[in-house]
Amino acid sequence: MDVKEEDKSKESKKNHIAYYRSLCKIILNIKEEKNQEEEPAIKSHLDNRIEAMEKDKKRIRDMFPEIKEGEWNDYAN
């Protein structure tokens, strides 16, 4: 299986930051939806979606270690 090298160009960084921001907003929306939900199966599904998105956020942070934690928090707002 071929391993794709990650693009760390300025354009890629800009796009990943935008994606990171959108993930943060989506996660907040899903958490709100989960709080209103009563069905355990749906809550579990929402938890799984949140977990997958959190892993993606970590992957993006790991791609750009030069961006400090506080800066990522700025991107999320």
C-alpha positions in Angstrom: 0.0 0.0 0.0 1.3 3.4 -0.9 1.8 5.9 1.8 0.9 9.5 0.8 3.2 12.2 2.1 1.4 14.9 3.9 1.3 18.3 2.2 2.6 20.9 4.7 2.6 23.9 2.3 1.3 27.3 3.3 -1.9 26.6 1.3 -2.3 23.2 3.0 -1.8 24.8 6.4 -4.5 27.5 5.6 -6.9 24.8 4.4 -6.3 22.6 7.4 -6.8 25.5 9.8 -10.1 26.2 8.1 -11.1 22.6 8.4 -10.0 22.5 12.1 -12.3 25.5 12.8 -15.2 23.7 11.1 -14.6 20.6 13.1 -14.7 22.5 16.3 -18.1 24.1 15.3 -19.5 20.7 14.2 -18.4 19.1 17.4 -20.1 21.8 19.5 -23.3 21.3 17.4 -23.2 17.5 17.9 -22.7 17.9 21.6 -25.8 20.1 21.8 -27.7 17.6 19.8 -26.6 14.8 22.0 -27.7 16.7 25.1 -31.2 17.0 23.6 -31.3 13.3 22.6 -32.8 10.6 24.7 -32.3 7.5 22.5 -29.1 5.6 23.7 -28.3 4.3 20.2 -28.3 7.8 18.8 -26.2 9.1 21.7 -23.7 6.4 21.0 -23.6 7.2 17.4 -23.0 10.9 18.2 -20.3 10.0 20.6 -18.6 8.0 17.8 -18.8 10.9 15.4 -17.3 13.2 18.0 -14.5 10.8 18.7 -13.6 10.5 15.0 -13.6 14.3 14.6 -11.4 14.7 17.7 -8.9 12.2 16.2 -8.9 14.3 13.0 -8.3 17.5 15.0 -5.3 15.7 16.6 -4.0 14.6 13.2 -4.1 18.2 12.0 -2.4 19.5 15.1 0.3 16.8 14.7 0.9 17.9 11.1 1.7 21.4 12.2 3.5 21.2 15.5 4.9 24.8 15.1 1.4 26.0 15.9 1.1 26.3 19.7 -1.9 24.9 21.7 -3.1 28.4 22.5 -3.1 29.3 18.8 -5.2 26.3 17.9 -7.7 27.5 20.5 -7.7 30.9 18.8 -8.5 29.1 15.5 -11.4 27.3 17.1 -13.2 30.5 18.1 
